[in-house]
Amino acid sequence: MLPVSLRGEQKINFFDALFVAMSSVCVTGLSTVNIGQTFSAFGQVVILLLIQFGGLGIVTFTTLILCVFHRRITLSDRMLIQSAYNLDTLTGLVKLTLRIFKITLFLEGIGAIGYFLVFIPRFGIRGIWYGIFHAVSAFCNAGIDLLGGNSFCAYSDNVILNLTTIFLIIVSGLGFPVYWELARCAFPGWFEKDGAYARKLNLHARLVIIAALSLIAVGTVLTLAFEFDNPATLGAMDWPEKIMAALFQSVTLRTAGFATISQELFKPASCLAYLVLMFIGRNCRRRKDSDHRFAVCLHVCKYPGKKGRHHHAQKNSGRNHQKMRGHRHLQPFHPAASYHGASGRGTERFSGYAV
């Protein structure tokens, strides 16, 4: 509401300012005013910081502030970080937080470069700020833009902008534990000192990646099936542009908030499908972005073949009992040994974080 935050003669009441601030922190992407036309450069910087705060989370942001001012991280602070990231150790939590911040800046930097290629030729030097703002907004899934009330609808045929936004939304949704697993398997030599020597992804990472790609594919196919002949959405586009717009729409349904198609013009069947996909893709905090897809995947995998397995177990119970009678000493089953080998060392639960 400060005059320095507004452009020229623009005015904003308390409730609109409160709504924009809350929407930025909660990365919902909703706004009652035009962000680009209402707020000055200073106001946009404030909104950007609120989006980054909401994307990182209060625990990570607070830890970073304590590190910047060289404040001591107490045991209670470490326990809070441990709870926030669902870890089983109190070792190396500050390094983990700093690593998360560095990865965030790195990925947002990649996205900003992609946006530079689009916005600088059109907006000149102002395109640099547009690239940074939209990179942070896309990675944090805020969906707040500076281009007006139509989001990215004017860029539905721009391959660079579409792919950059899709990349930022997808990688932000995978979550930091999955980043760690991908890096550990891709560059095992870098992680030997941490004891993370397994050469395959753990169950959590595999399920998250499979579920994310499956939901994106389903959303893309449903969008093409329902909207390919709708002149208000995909009907006027050629097929390459239709596929790209359908893919963007499917990815942004994980509550990213951006759009390259007018959202109010979809068919009822599409809206119903999108409601289901948005419910699965919803998130509350950065560390739990993939938890909903993980839970849905577990529920889906729970039922197929259940009856068959039960019938097979009953059929062979007598045979197995006869075999087991001859064994006086049964070897115990070690989950860690089955994953890492006969040594039994290690565990699947994000062991790489304990550095």
C-alpha positions in Angstrom: 0.0 0.0 0.0 3.0 2.3 0.3 3.2 4.9 -2.6 6.7 3.6 -3.5 5.2 0.2 -4.2 2.6 1.6 -6.7 2.9 2.9 -10.2 2.1 6.6 -10.9 -1.4 7.4 -9.7 -2.4 3.8 -9.0 -4.1 3.1 -5.7 -4.9 -0.1 -3.9 -7.0 -0.7 -0.8 -6.0 -2.6 2.3 -7.9 -5.8 1.4 -6.5 -6.0 -2.1 -3.0 -5.5 -0.8 -3.6 -8.2 1.9 -5.0 -10.6 -0.8 -2.0 -10.1 -3.1 0.5 -10.6 -0.2 -1.2 -13.7 1.0 -1.5 -15.1 -2.5 2.2 -14.5 -3.0 3.3 -16.2 0.2 0.9 -19.1 -0.3 1.8 -19.3 -4.0 -1.8 -19.7 -5.1 -1.5 -17.4 -8.2 -4.7 -15.5 -7.5 -4.8 -11.7 -7.7 -7.5 -9.1 -7.5 -5.4 -6.5 -9.4 -3.2 -6.4 -12.4 0.3 -7.0 -10.9 2.3 -5.6 -13.8 0.2 -2.4 -14.2 -0.4 -1.8 -10.5 2.9 -2.3 -8.7 6.2 -0.4 -9.3 9.6 -2.1 -9.5 9.9 -1.9 -5.8 6.5 -3.5 -5.3 7.3 -6.2 -7.7 10.5 -7.0 -5.8 8.5 -7.3 -2.6 6.1 -9.7 -4.3 9.0 -11.7 -5.7 10.5 -12.1 -2.2 7.2 -13.2 -0.8 6.9 -15.8 -3.6 10.4 -17.1 -2.9 9.6 -17.2 0.8 6.5 -19.2 0.2 8.3 -21.5 -2.2 11.2 -22.3 0.1 9.1 -22.6 3.2 9.4 -20.8 6.6 11.8 -23.4 8.0 14.3 -23.1 5.1 14.0 -19.3 5.0 14.5 -18.9 8.7 17.5 -21.2 8.7 19.1 -19.1 5.9 18.5 -15.9 7.8 20.2 -17.4 10.9 23.2 -18.5 8.8 23.5 -15.1 7.1 23.6 -13.4 10.5 25.9 -16.1 11.9 23.4 -17.1 14.6 23.8 -20.4 16.4 21.4 -23.2 15.2 20.1 -24.7 18.4 19.0 -28.2 19.0 15.3 -27.2 18.8 16.0 -25.5 15.5 17.6 -28.7 14.2 14.6 -30.8 15.3 12.3 -28.4 13.5 14.3 -28.8 10.3 14.3 -32.6 10.8 10.6 -32.6 11.1 10.1 -30.3 8.2 12.1 -32.5 5.8 11.0 -35.8 7.3 14.6 -36.9 8.0 15.8 -39.6 10.4 19.0 -37.8 11.5 20.0 -34.5 13.1 23.4 -34.5 11.3 24.1 -32.1 8.5 20.8 -30.3 8.6 22.3 -26.8 8.1 24.3 -28.1 5.1 21.1 -29.6 3.7 19.3 -26.3 4.0 22.1 -24.5 2.2 22.2 -27.1 -0.5 18.4 -26.8 -1.0 18.8 -23.0 -1.4 21.7 -23.4 -3.9 19.7 -25.9 -6.0 16.7 -23.6 -6.0 18.8 -20.7 -7.3 20.5 -22.9 -9.9 17.2 -24.2 -11.3 15.6 -20.7 -11.3 18.7 -19.4 -13.0 18.3 -21.9 -15.8 14.7 -20.9 -16.2 15.6 -17.2 -16.2 18.0 -17.7 -19.1 15.2 -19.3 -21.1 12.9 -16.4 -20.4 15.6 -13.9 -21.3 15.5 -15.4 -24.8 11.9 -14.5 -25.1 11.4 -11.3 -23.1 14.6 -9.3 -23.9 14.0 -9.1 -27.7 10.5 -7.8 -26.9 10.9 -5.7 -23.8 14.5 -4.7 -24.0 16.4 -4.3 -20.7 13.1 -4.7 -18.8 13.1 -8.3 -20.2 15.8 -9.2 -17.7 13.6 -8.4 -14.8 10.7 -10.2 -16.5 12.8 -13.3 -16.9 13.9 -13.4 -13.3 10.4 -12.7 -11.9 8.7 -15.4 -14.0 11.4 -18.0 -13.4 10.9 -17.6 -9.6 7.1 -17.6 -10.0 7.1 -20.7 -12.2 9.5 -22.7 -10.0 7.6 -21.8 -6.9 4.3 -22.6 -8.7 3.0 -19.1 -7.8 1.5 -18.4 -11.3 1.8 -14.7 -10.8 2.9 -12.9 -14.0 3.7 -9.3 -15.1 2.1 -9.6 -18.5 -1.5 -8.6 -17.8 -4.6 -10.6 -17.2 -4.1 -13.3 -19.8 -1.0 -15.0 -18.4 1.0 -16.6 -21.2 -1.9 -16.8 -23.7 -0.1 -14.5 -26.1 2.8 -17.0 -26.1 0.9 -20.2 -26.9 3.1 -20.8 -30.0 6.4 -19.8 -28.4 8.4 -23.0 -27.9 11.1 -21.6 -25.7 8.7 -20.0 -23.2 6.5 -23.1 -23.1 9.3 -25.6 -22.6 11.0 -23.3 -20.0 7.8 -23.0 -17.9 7.1 -26.8 -18.3 10.7 -27.6 -17.1 10.4 -25.3 -14.0 7.0 -26.7 -13.0 8.0 -30.3 -13.4 11.4 -30.1 -11.6 9.9 -28.1 -8.7 7.2 -30.8 -8.3 9.6 -33.7 -8.0 11.1 -32.4 -4.8 14.6 -32.3 -3.3 14.8 -36.0 -2.2 14.2 -37.0 -5.8 16.9 -34.5 -7.0 19.3 -36.2 -4.6 18.5 -39.6 -5.9 18.8 -38.6 -9.5 22.2 -36.9 -8.9 23.4 -39.8 -6.7 22.7 -42.4 -9.5 23.9 -40.2 -12.3 27.2 -39.2 -10.6 27.9 -41.9 -8.1 31.6 -40.9 -7.7 30.5 -37.5 -6.2 28.6 -39.2 -3.4 31.0 -42.0 -2.3 32.2 -40.0 0.7 28.5 -39.8 1.9 28.2 -43.6 1.8 25.4 -43.4 -0.8 26.7 -46.1 -3.1 23.5 -47.7 -4.4 23.2 -47.6 -8.1 19.5 -47.4 -8.5 16.7 -45.1 -7.5 14.9 -45.8 -4.3 11.2 -46.7 -4.2 10.1 -43.1 -3.4 11.9 -41.5 -6.3 10.7 -44.2 -8.7 7.1 -43.8 -7.7 7.2 -40.0 -7.8 8.8 -39.9 -11.3 6.4 -42.5 -12.7 3.4 -40.9 -11.1 4.3 -37.4 -12.3 5.0 -38.5 -15.9 1.8 -40.6 -15.9 -0.4 -37.8 -14.7 1.1 -35.4 -17.3 0.5 -37.9 -20.1 -3.1 -38.5 -19.0 -3.8 -34.8 -18.7 -2.3 -34.2 -22.2 -4.3 -37.0 -23.8 -7.6 -35.9 -22.1 -7.0 -32.3 -23.2 -6.5 -33.3 -26.8 -9.4 -35.7 -26.7 -11.9 -33.2 -25.3 -10.7 -29.9 -26.8 -9.1 -30.7 -30.2 -12.3 -29.5 -32.0 -13.2 -26.6 -29.7 -12.6 -23.4 -31.6 -12.3 -21.4 -28.4 -9.3 -23.4 -27.2 -7.4 -25.8 -29.4 -9.6 -25.9 -32.5 -7.9 -23.0 -34.3 -4.3 -24.4 -33.7 -2.3 -26.7 -35.9 -1.4 -30.1 -34.4 2.1 -29.3 -33.2 0.7 -26.2 -31.4 -2.2 -28.3 -30.1 0.1 -30.9 -28.6 2.3 -28.2 -27.0 -0.7 -26.3 -25.5 -2.2 -29.6 -24.2 1.1 -30.5 -22.6 1.4 -27.1 -21.0 -2.2 -27.3 -19.7 -1.6 -30.7 -18.2 1.6 -29.6 -16.5 0.2 -26.4 -15.1 -2.7 -28.3 -13.5 -0.4 -29.2 -10.6 -1.5 -25.8 -9.3 1.2 -23.8 -11.2 -1.3 -21.1 -12.1 0.0 -20.2 -15.6 -2.1 -20.7 -18.8 -1.6 -20.5 -22.6 -5.4 -21.2 -23.2 -8.4 -19.2 -21.9 -9.4 -21.3 -18.9 -13.1 -20.2 -19.0 -13.7 -21.6 -22.4 -13.1 -25.3 -21.7 -15.8 -27.9 -22.1 -17.5 -29.4 -19.0 -15.8 -32.7 -19.5 -12.4 -31.1 -19.5 -13.2 -29.1 -16.4 -14.2 -32.3 -14.6 -11.0 -34.0 -15.6 -8.9 -31.0 -14.5 -10.6 -30.9 -11.1 -9.3 -34.5 -10.4 -5.8 -33.7 -11.7 -5.6 -30.5 -9.7 -6.7 -32.3 -6.6 -3.9 -34.8 -7.0 -1.4 -32.2 -7.9 -2.2 -29.8 -5.1 0.5 -29.0 -2.5 0.9 -27.1 0.7 4.7 -26.9 1.1 7.7 -27.5 -1.1 8.9 -30.5 0.8 5.6 -32.3 0.2 5.0 -31.5 -3.4 5.2 -35.1 -4.5 3.5 -36.6 -1.4 0.0 -36.5 -3.0 1.1 -38.2 -6.2 3.1 -40.7 -4.1 0.0 -41.5 -2.0 -2.2 -41.9 -5.1 0.3 -44.2 -6.7 0.4 -46.4 -3.5 -3.4 -46.6 -3.5 -3.4 -47.6 -7.2 -0.7 -50.2 -6.7 -2.5 -51.6 -3.6 -5.4 -53.3 -5.4 -4.4 -54.9 -8.7 -3.6 -58.6 -8.3 -4.6 -58.6 -4.7 -7.2 -61.3 -5.2 -4.8 -63.4 -7.3 -2.1 -63.2 -4.7 -4.5 -64.2 -2.0 -5.7 -67.2 -4.0 -2.2 -68.2 -4.9 -1.1 -68.0 -1.2 -4.1 -70.3 -0.2 -3.4 -72.8 -2.9 0.3 -73.2 -2.0 0.0 -72.8 1.8 0.1 -76.5 2.4 3.0 -77.0 0.1 5.0 -74.2 1.6 4.2 -75.5 5.1 5.6 -78.9 4.2 8.8 -77.4 2.9 9.3 -75.2 5.9 8.9 -78.2 8.3 12.3 -79.4 7.2 14.1 -76.2 8.2 14.8 -75.9 11.9 16.7 -72.6 11.5 15.2 -69.9 9.3 17.4 -67.0 8.2 15.8 -63.5 9.1 15.0 -61.2 6.2 17.0 -57.9 6.1 15.4 -55.2 4.0 18.6 -53.2 3.9 20.6 -56.2 2.8 18.1 -56.8 -0.1 18.6 -53.3 -1.3 22.4 -52.8 -0.8 23.5 -56.3 -1.0 24.6 -59.0 1.4 26.4 -56.6 3.7 23.2 -55.2 5.0 24.7 -51.7 5.3 22.7 -48.6 4.6 19.0 -47.8 4.2 16.6 -46.5 1.6 15.4 -43.5 3.6 17.3 -40.5 2.2 20.6 -41.6 3.7 22.4 -39.1 1.5 21.1 -36.2 3.6 23.2 -37.1 6.6 26.4 -35.2 5.6 
